[in-house]
């Protein structure tokens, strides 16, 4: 997915500091908010966000006959314990 973002990047030529202002401000209104040492830069950034990959997993569980028997016995015992 690609997105384009526009904003004003304000650079103070004297101090070297940067600030960002809303892209909704017109150039006329912007100039009234600037210090004499500030330079407005109309900044457009194209941001490309990669698609989220779909992860897959595959596995296998192997139980021995003894393990299966133990699981069954545990379930039977649990059922007996739950009955009044």
N, C-alpha and C positions, 0 to 999 in steps of 0.2 A: 504494500500500500504506500502510495506517495502522497505527501501533503506539502503544501506551500504555505509558509508563514511569512508575513510581512510585519515590520516594526521599524521604529526609529532608533538608531544607535547614535547616542550623543557622546562626542569625544571632546574633552576639555584639553585643548592644545597646550595650555600652560601647565596643568598638573599631571596630564596623562591619564586621568580617571575617565571611566566609561559609565554611562547609564543608559537604560532602555526605557523608551516611552511607548505608549499605546499607538498602534498604527491608525487609530481612528482620529487622531489629532491632525488637522489640516496643516499644511506648511505655513500658512499665514498665522494660525494660532501658535504653532510651534515656535516660530521666530520670536514671539512675544515672551516666551518662557525661557529663552536661552540667555546665558551670560555672554558678554562680548567675546570671551575666549573659547566658547563652545561651538563645535561644528556638527551640524546634523547630517547623518548618513541614512539614506533610505535603504534599509536592509531587507533583502528577500532571501529566505533560506528554503531550500528544497530538502525535505527530510524523507528518507525512504525507510519504512519500517518493514522488516522481513516478516513473512507469514509465519505464524506459530506452527512449528512442526507437530505433526501428530505422531506421538511416540507409541510404539507397539512393543509388546512383550510376549514371549512364548516360553512355555515351560512344561515340565512333565514331572509328575509325582508318582513314585513307585513305592508301593507298600508291600511288605511281606505278608504272608498269611497270618503270622503271629501278630503283627501290628494291627491287622484288620480285626482279628479276634479280640485283642485288647480294647480296641475302640468300641466294638459291639458290647463287650462286657461293661465298660464304663457307662455307656448309654443306658443299658439295662439297669445298672445299679443306680444311676441318677433318676431314672423313671420310678424305681421302687422307693427311693428316698422322698420323692415328691408326693407320693400317694399317702393319704391320711390313714 
